[in-house]
Amino acid sequence: MDRSRLDGLASSITGRGQVEREPVFRELRELGLSPIEAIYVASRVLGLSLPEAKTAIYASTAWRDQQEDWQRLQSGLEE
């Protein structure tokens, strides 16, 4: 994960003015970010903690289809 690139993206998005969750989540998905990268950027752009951003992203229409895969991956890591 290239944090400098992601921080630049977050600055670019916030530089456009007031931002709303769904359009941000949709843009991050369209840019091809991984879920972890999208959570990182969303937390910066929307002023959320990382856990809040994770919950919000998987509740969004743009990322909802990824929630099951993400939960399966996390469960596999815990075993």
Protein Blocks (a to p, Z undefined) as FASTA:
>chain_A
ZZklmmmmmmmmmmnopcdfklmmmmmmmnopafklmmmmmmmmnopafklmmmmmmmpm
klmmmmmmmmmmmmmmmZZ
